[in-house]
Amino acid sequence: MGTIKLRRWDSAEHLKTEEDIVLYLQACMEEAGDDAAFIAAALGDIARARGMTQLAKETGLGRESLYKALSGEGNPSFGTVLKVMHALGIKLQALPVNPA
């Protein structure tokens, strides 16, 4: 029997289209509840799929600080989250939790 090589799952590799990105972020936000780090990590996946260097240029933030802030281990400011979302072409939208 041969050896099976496994690779670590990387969501960024599967975020190819705008629709993929929006559906992924929506699913992550549903799953996250109040876990801001989970959402930051999801934005990090999207940022890596799009290219962290380009995102750094568009936001005016350093690449390394973006990696840290969007790793799920960092604690980005809300301002940073908004800059990243804007640069990624994602709009934050408010919806009622329990629509009538």
mmCIF file as gemmi writes it, N, C-alpha and C atoms, coordinates in Angstrom:
data_model
loop_
_atom_site.group_PDB
_atom_site.id
_atom_site.type_symbol
_atom_site.label_atom_id
_atom_site.label_alt_id
_atom_site.label_comp_id
_atom_site.label_asym_id
_atom_site.label_entity_id
_atom_site.label_seq_id
_atom_site.pdbx_PDB_ins_code
_atom_site.Cartn_x
_atom_site.Cartn_y
_atom_site.Cartn_z
_atom_site.occupancy
_atom_site.B_iso_or_equiv
_atom_site.pdbx_formal_charge
_atom_site.auth_seq_id
_atom_site.auth_asym_id
_atom_site.pdbx_PDB_model_num
ATOM 1 N N . MET Axp A 1 ? 0.84 -1.175 0 1 0 ? 1 A 1
ATOM 2 C CA . MET Axp A 1 ? 0 0 0 1 0 ? 1 A 1
ATOM 3 C C . MET Axp A 1 ? 0.884 1.236 0 1 0 ? 1 A 1
ATOM 4 N N . GLY Axp A 2 ? 0.532 2.239 -0.799 1 0 ? 2 A 1
ATOM 5 C CA . GLY Axp A 2 ? 1.304 3.473 -0.897 1 0 ? 2 A 1
ATOM 6 C C . GLY Axp A 2 ? 0.987 4.433 0.24 1 0 ? 2 A 1
ATOM 7 N N . THR Axp A 3 ? 1.835 5.399 0.365 1 0 ? 3 A 1
ATOM 8 C CA . THR Axp A 3 ? 1.651 6.427 1.378 1 0 ? 3 A 1
ATOM 9 C C . THR Axp A 3 ? 0.679 7.479 0.863 1 0 ? 3 A 1
ATOM 10 N N . ILE Axp A 4 ? -0.232 7.881 1.714 1 0 ? 4 A 1
ATOM 11 C CA . ILE Axp A 4 ? -1.178 8.927 1.365 1 0 ? 4 A 1
ATOM 12 C C . ILE Axp A 4 ? -0.653 10.238 1.92 1 0 ? 4 A 1
ATOM 13 N N . LYS Axp A 5 ? -0.543 11.237 1.044 1 0 ? 5 A 1
ATOM 14 C CA . LYS Axp A 5 ? -0.11 12.557 1.49 1 0 ? 5 A 1
ATOM 15 C C . LYS Axp A 5 ? -1.33 13.434 1.65 1 0 ? 5 A 1
ATOM 16 N N . LEU Axp A 6 ? -1.441 14.019 2.806 1 0 ? 6 A 1
ATOM 17 C CA . LEU Axp A 6 ? -2.557 14.909 3.093 1 0 ? 6 A 1
ATOM 18 C C . LEU Axp A 6 ? -2.054 16.342 3.189 1 0 ? 6 A 1
ATOM 19 N N . ARG Axp A 7 ? -2.875 17.261 2.719 1 0 ? 7 A 1
ATOM 20 C CA . ARG Axp A 7 ? -2.552 18.676 2.861 1 0 ? 7 A 1
ATOM 21 C C . ARG Axp A 7 ? -3.572 19.307 3.784 1 0 ? 7 A 1
ATOM 22 N N . ARG Axp A 8 ? -3.149 20.314 4.492 1 0 ? 8 A 1
ATOM 23 C CA . ARG Axp A 8 ? -4.052 21.059 5.362 1 0 ? 8 A 1
ATOM 24 C C . ARG Axp A 8 ? -5.072 21.792 4.503 1 0 ? 8 A 1
ATOM 25 N N . TRP Axp A 9 ? -6.34 21.746 4.894 1 0 ? 9 A 1
ATOM 26 C CA . TRP Axp A 9 ? -7.407 22.43 4.164 1 0 ? 9 A 1
ATOM 27 C C . TRP Axp A 9 ? -7.169 23.935 4.217 1 0 ? 9 A 1
ATOM 28 N N . ASP Axp A 10 ? -7.254 24.581 3.095 1 0 ? 10 A 1
ATOM 29 C CA . ASP Axp A 10 ? -7.093 26.027 3.033 1 0 ? 10 A 1
ATOM 30 C C . ASP Axp A 10 ? -8.277 26.598 2.269 1 0 ? 10 A 1
ATOM 31 N N . SER Axp A 11 ? -9.18 27.229 2.989 1 0 ? 11 A 1
ATOM 32 C CA . SER Axp A 11 ? -10.387 27.792 2.373 1 0 ? 11 A 1
ATOM 33 C C . SER Axp A 11 ? -10.052 28.774 1.263 1 0 ? 11 A 1
ATOM 34 N N . ALA Axp A 12 ? -8.955 29.494 1.409 1 0 ? 12 A 1
ATOM 35 C CA . ALA Axp A 12 ? -8.578 30.51 0.422 1 0 ? 12 A 1
ATOM 36 C C . ALA Axp A 12 ? -8.431 29.915 -0.978 1 0 ? 12 A 1
ATOM 37 N N . GLU Axp A 13 ? -8.034 28.664 -1.066 1 0 ? 13 A 1
ATOM 38 C CA . GLU Axp A 13 ? -7.843 28.017 -2.362 1 0 ? 13 A 1
ATOM 39 C C . GLU Axp A 13 ? -9.165 27.8 -3.099 1 0 ? 13 A 1
ATOM 40 N N . HIS Axp A 14 ? -10.284 27.889 -2.388 1 0 ? 14 A 1
ATOM 41 C CA . HIS Axp A 14 ? -11.585 27.576 -2.968 1 0 ? 14 A 1
ATOM 42 C C . HIS Axp A 14 ? -12.457 28.816 -3.163 1 0 ? 14 A 1
ATOM 43 N N . LEU Axp A 15 ? -11.906 29.977 -2.891 1 0 ? 15 A 1
ATOM 44 C CA . LEU Axp A 15 ? -12.655 31.227 -3.032 1 0 ? 15 A 1
ATOM 45 C C . LEU Axp A 15 ? -12.274 31.879 -4.356 1 0 ? 15 A 1
ATOM 46 N N . LYS Axp A 16 ? -12.893 31.425 -5.417 1 0 ? 16 A 1
ATOM 47 C CA . LYS Axp A 16 ? -12.502 31.84 -6.77 1 0 ? 16 A 1
ATOM 48 C C . LYS Axp A 16 ? -13.362 32.967 -7.321 1 0 ? 16 A 1
ATOM 49 N N . THR Axp A 17 ? -14.641 33.003 -6.97 1 0 ? 17 A 1
ATOM 50 C CA . THR Axp A 17 ? -15.551 33.985 -7.557 1 0 ? 17 A 1
ATOM 51 C C . THR Axp A 17 ? -16.117 34.9 -6.47 1 0 ? 17 A 1
ATOM 52 N N . GLU Axp A 18 ? -16.718 35.993 -6.914 1 0 ? 18 A 1
ATOM 53 C CA . GLU Axp A 18 ? -17.391 36.905 -5.978 1 0 ? 18 A 1
ATOM 54 C C . GLU Axp A 18 ? -18.472 36.149 -5.205 1 0 ? 18 A 1
ATOM 55 N N . GLU Axp A 19 ? -19.201 35.299 -5.905 1 0 ? 19 A 1
ATOM 56 C CA . GLU Axp A 19 ? -20.267 34.531 -5.251 1 0 ? 19 A 1
ATOM 57 C C . GLU Axp A 19 ? -19.688 33.604 -4.183 1 0 ? 19 A 1
ATOM 58 N N . ASP Axp A 20 ? -18.574 32.925 -4.495 1 0 ? 20 A 1
ATOM 59 C CA . ASP Axp A 20 ? -17.912 32.061 -3.511 1 0 ? 20 A 1
ATOM 60 C C . ASP Axp A 20 ? -17.582 32.853 -2.255 1 0 ? 20 A 1
ATOM 61 N N . ILE Axp A 21 ? -17.025 34.036 -2.452 1 0 ? 21 A 1
ATOM 62 C CA . ILE Axp A 21 ? -16.576 34.867 -1.337 1 0 ? 21 A 1
ATOM 63 C C . ILE Axp A 21 ? -17.748 35.318 -0.481 1 0 ? 21 A 1
ATOM 64 N N . VAL Axp A 22 ? -18.803 35.797 -1.123 1 0 ? 22 A 1
ATOM 65 C CA . VAL Axp A 22 ? -19.97 36.276 -0.378 1 0 ? 22 A 1
ATOM 66 C C . VAL Axp A 22 ? -20.634 35.133 0.38 1 0 ? 22 A 1
ATOM 67 N N . LEU Axp A 23 ? -20.826 33.994 -0.274 1 0 ? 23 A 1
ATOM 68 C CA . LEU Axp A 23 ? -21.461 32.855 0.395 1 0 ? 23 A 1
ATOM 69 C C . LEU Axp A 23 ? -20.606 32.351 1.557 1 0 ? 23 A 1
ATOM 70 N N . TYR Axp A 24 ? -19.292 32.325 1.359 1 0 ? 24 A 1
ATOM 71 C CA . TYR Axp A 24 ? -18.378 31.887 2.422 1 0 ? 24 A 1
ATOM 72 C C . TYR Axp A 24 ? -18.471 32.811 3.63 1 0 ? 24 A 1
ATOM 73 N N . LEU Axp A 25 ? -18.411 34.133 3.386 1 0 ? 25 A 1
ATOM 74 C CA . LEU Axp A 25 ? -18.471 35.08 4.494 1 0 ? 25 A 1
ATOM 75 C C . LEU Axp A 25 ? -19.828 35.02 5.194 1 0 ? 25 A 1
ATOM 76 N N . GLN Axp A 26 ? -20.908 34.891 4.438 1 0 ? 26 A 1
ATOM 77 C CA . GLN Axp A 26 ? -22.233 34.767 5.041 1 0 ? 26 A 1
ATOM 78 C C . GLN Axp A 26 ? -22.303 33.528 5.933 1 0 ? 26 A 1
ATOM 79 N N . ALA Axp A 27 ? -21.793 32.403 5.444 1 0 ? 27 A 1
ATOM 80 C CA . ALA Axp A 27 ? -21.807 31.172 6.237 1 0 ? 27 A 1
ATOM 81 C C . ALA Axp A 27 ? -20.962 31.327 7.497 1 0 ? 27 A 1
ATOM 82 N N . CYS Axp A 28 ? -19.803 31.956 7.371 1 0 ? 28 A 1
ATOM 83 C CA . CYS Axp A 28 ? -18.938 32.154 8.531 1 0 ? 28 A 1
ATOM 84 C C . CYS Axp A 28 ? -19.601 33.065 9.557 1 0 ? 28 A 1
ATOM 85 N N . MET Axp A 29 ? -20.273 34.109 9.088 1 0 ? 29 A 1
ATOM 86 C CA . MET Axp A 29 ? -20.94 35.029 10.013 1 0 ? 29 A 1
ATOM 87 C C . MET Axp A 29 ? -22.094 34.327 10.728 1 0 ? 29 A 1
ATOM 88 N N . GLU Axp A 30 ? -22.803 33.445 10.031 1 0 ? 30 A 1
ATOM 89 C CA . GLU Axp A 30 ? -23.874 32.658 10.663 1 0 ? 30 A 1
ATOM 90 C C . GLU Axp A 30 ? -23.294 31.741 11.739 1 0 ? 30 A 1
ATOM 91 N N . GLU Axp A 31 ? -22.19 31.101 11.406 1 0 ? 31 A 1
ATOM 92 C CA . GLU Axp A 31 ? -21.557 30.141 12.313 1 0 ? 31 A 1
ATOM 93 C C . GLU Axp A 31 ? -20.893 30.812 13.506 1 0 ? 31 A 1
ATOM 94 N N . ALA Axp A 32 ? -20.342 32.009 13.289 1 0 ? 32 A 1
ATOM 95 C CA . ALA Axp A 32 ? -19.51 32.676 14.294 1 0 ? 32 A 1
ATOM 96 C C . ALA Axp A 32 ? -20.269 33.106 15.537 1 0 ? 32 A 1
ATOM 97 N N . GLY Axp A 33 ? -21.522 33.486 15.395 1 0 ? 33 A 1
ATOM 98 C CA . GLY Axp A 33 ? -22.227 34.033 16.55 1 0 ? 33 A 1
ATOM 99 C C . GLY Axp A 33 ? -21.518 35.298 17 1 0 ? 33 A 1
ATOM 100 N N . ASP Axp A 34 ? -21.051 35.309 18.24 1 0 ? 34 A 1
ATOM 101 C CA . ASP Axp A 34 ? -20.351 36.471 18.791 1 0 ? 34 A 1
ATOM 102 C C . ASP Axp A 34 ? -18.828 36.343 18.718 1 0 ? 34 A 1
ATOM 103 N N . ASP Axp A 35 ? -18.327 35.371 17.98 1 0 ? 35 A 1
ATOM 104 C CA . ASP Axp A 35 ? -16.891 35.122 17.898 1 0 ? 35 A 1
ATOM 105 C C . ASP Axp A 35 ? -16.253 36.002 16.821 1 0 ? 35 A 1
ATOM 106 N N . ALA Axp A 36 ? -15.795 37.175 17.225 1 0 ? 36 A 1
ATOM 107 C CA . ALA Axp A 36 ? -15.2 38.129 16.281 1 0 ? 36 A 1
ATOM 108 C C . ALA Axp A 36 ? -13.945 37.564 15.629 1 0 ? 36 A 1
ATOM 109 N N . ALA Axp A 37 ? -13.183 36.747 16.35 1 0 ? 37 A 1
ATOM 110 C CA . ALA Axp A 37 ? -11.955 36.172 15.807 1 0 ? 37 A 1
ATOM 111 C C . ALA Axp A 37 ? -12.268 35.242 14.632 1 0 ? 37 A 1
ATOM 112 N N . PHE Axp A 38 ? -13.388 34.547 14.707 1 0 ? 38 A 1
ATOM 113 C CA . PHE Axp A 38 ? -13.809 33.648 13.624 1 0 ? 38 A 1
ATOM 114 C C . PHE Axp A 38 ? -14.068 34.454 12.348 1 0 ? 38 A 1
ATOM 115 N N . ILE Axp A 39 ? -14.745 35.594 12.502 1 0 ? 39 A 1
ATOM 116 C CA . ILE Axp A 39 ? -15.044 36.447 11.353 1 0 ? 39 A 1
ATOM 117 C C . ILE Axp A 39 ? -13.756 37.074 10.81 1 0 ? 39 A 1
ATOM 118 N N . ALA Axp A 40 ? -12.87 37.5 11.696 1 0 ? 40 A 1
ATOM 119 C CA . ALA Axp A 40 ? -11.582 38.053 11.26 1 0 ? 40 A 1
ATOM 120 C C . ALA Axp A 40 ? -10.798 37.006 10.468 1 0 ? 40 A 1
ATOM 121 N N . ALA Axp A 41 ? -10.821 35.768 10.927 1 0 ? 41 A 1
ATOM 122 C CA . ALA Axp A 41 ? -10.12 34.689 10.221 1 0 ? 41 A 1
ATOM 123 C C . ALA Axp A 41 ? -10.744 34.442 8.848 1 0 ? 41 A 1
ATOM 124 N N . ALA Axp A 42 ? -12.068 34.517 8.762 1 0 ? 42 A 1
ATOM 125 C CA . ALA Axp A 42 ? -12.747 34.358 7.468 1 0 ? 42 A 1
ATOM 126 C C . ALA Axp A 42 ? -12.321 35.468 6.511 1 0 ? 42 A 1
ATOM 127 N N . LEU Axp A 43 ? -12.253 36.701 7.011 1 0 ? 43 A 1
ATOM 128 C CA . LEU Axp A 43 ? -11.766 37.808 6.184 1 0 ? 43 A 1
ATOM 129 C C . LEU Axp A 43 ? -10.316 37.567 5.76 1 0 ? 43 A 1
ATOM 130 N N . GLY Axp A 44 ? -9.535 36.957 6.657 1 0 ? 44 A 1
ATOM 131 C CA . GLY Axp A 44 ? -8.155 36.606 6.322 1 0 ? 44 A 1
ATOM 132 C C . GLY Axp A 44 ? -8.093 35.59 5.189 1 0 ? 44 A 1
ATOM 133 N N . ASP Axp A 45 ? -8.99 34.602 5.211 1 0 ? 45 A 1
ATOM 134 C CA . ASP Axp A 45 ? -9.05 33.621 4.12 1 0 ? 45 A 1
ATOM 135 C C . ASP Axp A 45 ? -9.355 34.319 2.799 1 0 ? 45 A 1
ATOM 136 N N . ILE Axp A 46 ? -10.33 35.226 2.831 1 0 ? 46 A 1
ATOM 137 C CA . ILE Axp A 46 ? -10.71 35.96 1.621 1 0 ? 46 A 1
ATOM 138 C C . ILE Axp A 46 ? -9.549 36.836 1.155 1 0 ? 46 A 1
ATOM 139 N N . ALA Axp A 47 ? -8.889 37.486 2.094 1 0 ? 47 A 1
ATOM 140 C CA . ALA Axp A 47 ? -7.752 38.352 1.763 1 0 ? 47 A 1
ATOM 141 C C . ALA Axp A 47 ? -6.631 37.55 1.111 1 0 ? 47 A 1
ATOM 142 N N . ARG Axp A 48 ? -6.358 36.362 1.635 1 0 ? 48 A 1
ATOM 143 C CA . ARG Axp A 48 ? -5.308 35.528 1.038 1 0 ? 48 A 1
ATOM 144 C C . ARG Axp A 48 ? -5.71 35.064 -0.354 1 0 ? 48 A 1
ATOM 145 N N . ALA Axp A 49 ? -6.997 34.787 -0.547 1 0 ? 49 A 1
ATOM 146 C CA . ALA Axp A 49 ? -7.472 34.374 -1.873 1 0 ? 49 A 1
ATOM 147 C C . ALA Axp A 49 ? -7.31 35.5 -2.886 1 0 ? 49 A 1
ATOM 148 N N . ARG Axp A 50 ? -7.492 36.726 -2.443 1 0 ? 50 A 1
ATOM 149 C CA . ARG Axp A 50 ? -7.41 37.887 -3.326 1 0 ? 50 A 1
ATOM 150 C C . ARG Axp A 50 ? -5.983 38.4 -3.476 1 0 ? 50 A 1
ATOM 151 N N . GLY Axp A 51 ? -5.154 38.154 -2.472 1 0 ? 51 A 1
ATOM 152 C CA . GLY Axp A 51 ? -3.774 38.637 -2.512 1 0 ? 51 A 1
ATOM 153 C C . GLY Axp A 51 ? -3.521 39.66 -1.418 1 0 ? 51 A 1
ATOM 154 N N . MET Axp A 52 ? -2.776 39.246 -0.424 1 0 ? 52 A 1
ATOM 155 C CA . MET Axp A 52 ? -2.539 40.08 0.745 1 0 ? 52 A 1
ATOM 156 C C . MET Axp A 52 ? -1.719 41.327 0.399 1 0 ? 52 A 1
ATOM 157 N N . THR Axp A 53 ? -0.804 41.217 -0.543 1 0 ? 53 A 1
ATOM 158 C CA . THR Axp A 53 ? 0.023 42.365 -0.916 1 0 ? 53 A 1
ATOM 159 C C . THR Axp A 53 ? -0.843 43.472 -1.509 1 0 ? 53 A 1
ATOM 160 N N . GLN Axp A 54 ? -1.744 43.099 -2.405 1 0 ? 54 A 1
ATOM 161 C CA . GLN Axp A 54 ? -2.634 44.086 -3.018 1 0 ? 54 A 1
ATOM 162 C C . GLN Axp A 54 ? -3.553 44.697 -1.965 1 0 ? 54 A 1
ATOM 163 N N . LEU Axp A 55 ? -4.04 43.877 -1.049 1 0 ? 55 A 1
ATOM 164 C CA . LEU Axp A 55 ? -4.913 44.373 0.016 1 0 ? 55 A 1
ATOM 165 C C . LEU Axp A 55 ? -4.171 45.383 0.892 1 0 ? 55 A 1
ATOM 166 N N . ALA Axp A 56 ? -2.915 45.098 1.182 1 0 ? 56 A 1
ATOM 167 C CA . ALA Axp A 56 ? -2.107 46.021 1.988 1 0 ? 56 A 1
ATOM 168 C C . ALA Axp A 56 ? -1.994 47.377 1.288 1 0 ? 56 A 1
ATOM 169 N N . LYS Axp A 57 ? -1.776 47.357 -0.02 1 0 ? 57 A 1
ATOM 170 C CA . LYS Axp A 57 ? -1.692 48.609 -0.774 1 0 ? 57 A 1
ATOM 171 C C . LYS Axp A 57 ? -3.012 49.368 -0.717 1 0 ? 57 A 1
ATOM 172 N N . GLU Axp A 58 ? -4.12 48.654 -0.907 1 0 ? 58 A 1
ATOM 173 C CA . GLU Axp A 58 ? -5.433 49.301 -0.972 1 0 ? 58 A 1
ATOM 174 C C . GLU Axp A 58 ? -5.897 49.847 0.375 1 0 ? 58 A 1
ATOM 175 N N . THR Axp A 59 ? -5.488 49.197 1.459 1 0 ? 59 A 1
ATOM 176 C CA . THR Axp A 59 ? -5.928 49.638 2.789 1 0 ? 59 A 1
ATOM 177 C C . THR Axp A 59 ? -4.935 50.595 3.438 1 0 ? 59 A 1
ATOM 178 N N . GLY Axp A 60 ? -3.702 50.605 2.948 1 0 ? 60 A 1
ATOM 179 C CA . GLY Axp A 60 ? -2.668 51.418 3.581 1 0 ? 60 A 1
ATOM 180 C C . GLY Axp A 60 ? -2.131 50.775 4.849 1 0 ? 60 A 1
ATOM 181 N N . LEU Axp A 61 ? -2.453 49.515 5.067 1 0 ? 61 A 1
ATOM 182 C CA . LEU Axp A 61 ? -1.979 48.777 6.248 1 0 ? 61 A 1
ATOM 183 C C . LEU Axp A 61 ? -0.846 47.849 5.826 1 0 ? 61 A 1
ATOM 184 N N . GLY Axp A 62 ? 0.065 47.559 6.75 1 0 ? 62 A 1
ATOM 185 C CA . GLY Axp A 62 ? 1.184 46.672 6.456 1 0 ? 62 A 1
ATOM 186 C C . GLY Axp A 62 ? 0.734 45.233 6.266 1 0 ? 62 A 1
ATOM 187 N N . ARG Axp A 63 ? 1.416 44.543 5.353 1 0 ? 63 A 1
ATOM 188 C CA . ARG Axp A 63 ? 1.09 43.14 5.07 1 0 ? 63 A 1
ATOM 189 C C . ARG Axp A 63 ? 1.153 42.28 6.322 1 0 ? 63 A 1
ATOM 190 N N . GLU Axp A 64 ? 2.235 42.433 7.077 1 0 ? 64 A 1
ATOM 191 C CA . GLU Axp A 64 ? 2.401 41.607 8.275 1 0 ? 64 A 1
ATOM 192 C C . GLU Axp A 64 ? 1.321 41.896 9.31 1 0 ? 64 A 1
ATOM 193 N N . SER Axp A 65 ? 0.966 43.172 9.463 1 0 ? 65 A 1
ATOM 194 C CA . SER Axp A 65 ? -0.079 43.497 10.438 1 0 ? 65 A 1
ATOM 195 C C . SER Axp A 65 ? -1.437 42.972 9.963 1 0 ? 65 A 1
ATOM 196 N N . LEU Axp A 66 ? -1.659 42.945 8.651 1 0 ? 66 A 1
ATOM 197 C CA . LEU Axp A 66 ? -2.9 42.353 8.131 1 0 ? 66 A 1
ATOM 198 C C . LEU Axp A 66 ? -2.946 40.863 8.404 1 0 ? 66 A 1
ATOM 199 N N . TYR Axp A 67 ? -1.833 40.172 8.137 1 0 ? 67 A 1
ATOM 200 C CA . TYR Axp A 67 ? -1.789 38.738 8.42 1 0 ? 67 A 1
ATOM 201 C C . TYR Axp A 67 ? -2.126 38.474 9.886 1 0 ? 67 A 1
ATOM 202 N N . LYS Axp A 68 ? -1.513 39.247 10.782 1 0 ? 68 A 1
ATOM 203 C CA . LYS Axp A 68 ? -1.745 39.051 12.213 1 0 ? 68 A 1
ATOM 204 C C . LYS Axp A 68 ? -3.191 39.372 12.582 1 0 ? 68 A 1
ATOM 205 N N . ALA Axp A 69 ? -3.696 40.516 12.111 1 0 ? 69 A 1
ATOM 206 C CA . ALA Axp A 69 ? -5.052 40.946 12.469 1 0 ? 69 A 1
ATOM 207 C C . ALA Axp A 69 ? -6.114 39.979 11.955 1 0 ? 69 A 1
ATOM 208 N N . LEU Axp A 70 ? -5.859 39.381 10.784 1 0 ? 70 A 1
ATOM 209 C CA . LEU Axp A 70 ? -6.856 38.53 10.145 1 0 ? 70 A 1
ATOM 210 C C . LEU Axp A 70 ? -6.555 37.043 10.304 1 0 ? 70 A 1
ATOM 211 N N . SER Axp A 71 ? -5.726 36.71 11.265 1 0 ? 71 A 1
ATOM 212 C CA . SER Axp A 71 ? -5.346 35.309 11.471 1 0 ? 71 A 1
ATOM 213 C C . SER Axp A 71 ? -6.349 34.545 12.326 1 0 ? 71 A 1
ATOM 214 N N . GLY Axp A 72 ? -7.193 35.26 13.037 1 0 ? 72 A 1
ATOM 215 C CA . GLY Axp A 72 ? -8.064 34.604 14.012 1 0 ? 72 A 1
ATOM 216 C C . GLY Axp A 72 ? -7.444 34.669 15.388 1 0 ? 72 A 1
ATOM 217 N N . GLU Axp A 73 ? -6.161 35.025 15.447 1 0 ? 73 A 1
ATOM 218 C CA . GLU Axp A 73 ? -5.455 35.178 16.721 1 0 ? 73 A 1
ATOM 219 C C . GLU Axp A 73 ? -5.378 36.646 17.113 1 0 ? 73 A 1
ATOM 220 N N . GLY Axp A 74 ? -5.416 37.525 16.107 1 0 ? 74 A 1
ATOM 221 C CA . GLY Axp A 74 ? -5.338 38.958 16.36 1 0 ? 74 A 1
ATOM 222 C C . GLY Axp A 74 ? -6.69 39.508 16.782 1 0 ? 74 A 1
ATOM 223 N N . ASN Axp A 75 ? -6.709 40.782 17.08 1 0 ? 75 A 1
ATOM 224 C CA . ASN Axp A 75 ? -7.95 41.456 17.479 1 0 ? 75 A 1
ATOM 225 C C . ASN Axp A 75 ? -8.03 42.775 16.716 1 0 ? 75 A 1
ATOM 226 N N . PRO Axp A 76 ? -8.418 42.706 15.426 1 0 ? 76 A 1
ATOM 227 C CA . PRO Axp A 76 ? -8.407 43.926 14.627 1 0 ? 76 A 1
ATOM 228 C C . PRO Axp A 76 ? -9.453 44.927 15.112 1 0 ? 76 A 1
ATOM 229 N N . SER Axp A 77 ? -9.152 46.197 14.946 1 0 ? 77 A 1
ATOM 230 C CA . SER Axp A 77 ? -10.141 47.222 15.279 1 0 ? 77 A 1
ATOM 231 C C . SER Axp A 77 ? -11.271 47.141 14.26 1 0 ? 77 A 1
ATOM 232 N N . PHE Axp A 78 ? -12.412 47.698 14.634 1 0 ? 78 A 1
ATOM 233 C CA . PHE Axp A 78 ? -13.538 47.718 13.716 1 0 ? 78 A 1
ATOM 234 C C . PHE Axp A 78 ? -13.181 48.531 12.476 1 0 ? 78 A 1
ATOM 235 N N . GLY Axp A 79 ? -12.383 49.577 12.657 1 0 ? 79 A 1
ATOM 236 C CA . GLY Axp A 79 ? -11.924 50.376 11.529 1 0 ? 79 A 1
ATOM 237 C C . GLY Axp A 79 ? -11.121 49.55 10.537 1 0 ? 79 A 1
ATOM 238 N N . THR Axp A 80 ? -10.264 48.683 11.046 1 0 ? 80 A 1
ATOM 239 C CA . THR Axp A 80 ? -9.478 47.801 10.185 1 0 ? 80 A 1
ATOM 240 C C . THR Axp A 80 ? -10.389 46.85 9.434 1 0 ? 80 A 1
ATOM 241 N N . VAL Axp A 81 ? -11.366 46.278 10.125 1 0 ? 81 A 1
ATOM 242 C CA . VAL Axp A 81 ? -12.315 45.357 9.49 1 0 ? 81 A 1
ATOM 243 C C . VAL Axp A 81 ? -13.054 46.073 8.359 1 0 ? 81 A 1
ATOM 244 N N . LEU Axp A 82 ? -13.503 47.296 8.616 1 0 ? 82 A 1
ATOM 245 C CA . LEU Axp A 82 ? -14.222 48.043 7.585 1 0 ? 82 A 1
ATOM 246 C C . LEU Axp A 82 ? -13.322 48.361 6.394 1 0 ? 82 A 1
ATOM 247 N N . LYS Axp A 83 ? -12.059 48.753 6.644 1 0 ? 83 A 1
ATOM 248 C CA . LYS Axp A 83 ? -11.114 49.028 5.555 1 0 ? 83 A 1
ATOM 249 C C . LYS Axp A 83 ? -10.899 47.781 4.704 1 0 ? 83 A 1
ATOM 250 N N . VAL Axp A 84 ? -10.715 46.647 5.372 1 0 ? 84 A 1
ATOM 251 C CA . VAL Axp A 84 ? -10.479 45.388 4.667 1 0 ? 84 A 1
ATOM 252 C C . VAL Axp A 84 ? -11.702 45.019 3.835 1 0 ? 84 A 1
ATOM 253 N N . MET Axp A 85 ? -12.885 45.099 4.437 1 0 ? 85 A 1
ATOM 254 C CA . MET Axp A 85 ? -14.098 44.748 3.7 1 0 ? 85 A 1
ATOM 255 C C . MET Axp A 85 ? -14.277 45.656 2.488 1 0 ? 85 A 1
ATOM 256 N N . HIS Axp A 86 ? -14.041 46.942 2.67 1 0 ? 86 A 1
ATOM 257 C CA . HIS Axp A 86 ? -14.172 47.886 1.556 1 0 ? 86 A 1
ATOM 258 C C . HIS Axp A 86 ? -13.189 47.526 0.442 1 0 ? 86 A 1
ATOM 259 N N . ALA Axp A 87 ? -11.94 47.276 0.799 1 0 ? 87 A 1
ATOM 260 C CA . ALA Axp A 87 ? -10.917 46.935 -0.19 1 0 ? 87 A 1
ATOM 261 C C . ALA Axp A 87 ? -11.239 45.624 -0.904 1 0 ? 87 A 1
ATOM 262 N N . LEU Axp A 88 ? -11.922 44.709 -0.218 1 0 ? 88 A 1
ATOM 263 C CA . LEU Axp A 88 ? -12.297 43.429 -0.816 1 0 ? 88 A 1
ATOM 264 C C . LEU Axp A 88 ? -13.589 43.531 -1.618 1 0 ? 88 A 1
ATOM 265 N N . GLY Axp A 89 ? -14.23 44.7 -1.577 1 0 ? 89 A 1
ATOM 266 C CA . GLY Axp A 89 ? -15.477 44.871 -2.313 1 0 ? 89 A 1
ATOM 267 C C . GLY Axp A 89 ? -16.666 44.225 -1.629 1 0 ? 89 A 1
ATOM 268 N N . ILE Axp A 90 ? -16.601 44.138 -0.294 1 0 ? 90 A 1
ATOM 269 C CA . ILE Axp A 90 ? -17.674 43.517 0.485 1 0 ? 90 A 1
ATOM 270 C C . ILE Axp A 90 ? -18.355 44.598 1.304 1 0 ? 90 A 1
ATOM 271 N N . LYS Axp A 91 ? -19.677 44.61 1.275 1 0 ? 91 A 1
ATOM 272 C CA . LYS Axp A 91 ? -20.452 45.605 2.005 1 0 ? 91 A 1
ATOM 273 C C . LYS Axp A 91 ? -21.038 44.978 3.273 1 0 ? 91 A 1
ATOM 274 N N . LEU Axp A 92 ? -20.888 45.674 4.367 1 0 ? 92 A 1
ATOM 275 C CA . LEU Axp A 92 ? -21.502 45.262 5.631 1 0 ? 92 A 1
ATOM 276 C C . LEU Axp A 92 ? -22.956 45.695 5.594 1 0 ? 92 A 1
ATOM 277 N N . GLN Axp A 93 ? -23.872 44.776 5.885 1 0 ? 93 A 1
ATOM 278 C CA . GLN Axp A 93 ? -25.292 45.081 5.803 1 0 ? 93 A 1
ATOM 279 C C . GLN Axp A 93 ? -25.988 44.641 7.071 1 0 ? 93 A 1
ATOM 280 N N . ALA Axp A 94 ? -26.851 45.493 7.59 1 0 ? 94 A 1
ATOM 281 C CA . ALA Axp A 94 ? -27.609 45.18 8.796 1 0 ? 94 A 1
ATOM 282 C C . ALA Axp A 94 ? -28.94 44.541 8.413 1 0 ? 94 A 1
ATOM 283 N N . LEU Axp A 95 ? -29.253 43.443 9.086 1 0 ? 95 A 1
ATOM 284 C CA . LEU Axp A 95 ? -30.523 42.757 8.905 1 0 ? 95 A 1
ATOM 285 C C . LEU Axp A 95 ? -31.082 42.403 10.274 1 0 ? 95 A 1
ATOM 286 N N . PRO Axp A 96 ? -32.405 42.366 10.415 1 0 ? 96 A 1
ATOM 287 C CA . PRO Axp A 96 ? -32.956 41.962 11.694 1 0 ? 96 A 1
ATOM 288 C C . PRO Axp A 96 ? -32.673 40.492 11.983 1 0 ? 96 A 1
ATOM 289 N N . VAL Axp A 97 ? -32.425 40.186 13.246 1 0 ? 97 A 1
ATOM 290 C CA . VAL Axp A 97 ? -32.146 38.801 13.646 1 0 ? 97 A 1
ATOM 291 C C . VAL Axp A 97 ? -33.38 37.938 13.435 1 0 ? 97 A 1
ATOM 292 N N . ASN Axp A 98 ? -34.53 38.464 13.822 1 0 ? 98 A 1
ATOM 293 C CA . ASN Axp A 98 ? -35.795 37.741 13.682 1 0 ? 98 A 1
ATOM 294 C C . ASN Axp A 98 ? -36.754 38.551 12.828 1 0 ? 98 A 1
ATOM 295 N N . PRO Axp A 99 ? -36.648 38.417 11.486 1 0 ? 99 A 1
ATOM 296 C CA . PRO Axp A 99 ? -37.529 39.203 10.631 1 0 ? 99 A 1
ATOM 297 C C . PRO Axp A 99 ? -38.986 38.857 10.882 1 0 ? 99 A 1
ATOM 298 N N . ALA Axp A 100 ? -39.828 39.868 10.793 1 0 ? 100 A 1
ATOM 299 C CA . ALA Axp A 100 ? -41.267 39.666 11.054 1 0 ? 100 A 1
ATOM 300 C C . ALA Axp A 100 ? -41.942 38.975 9.901 1 0 ? 100 A 1
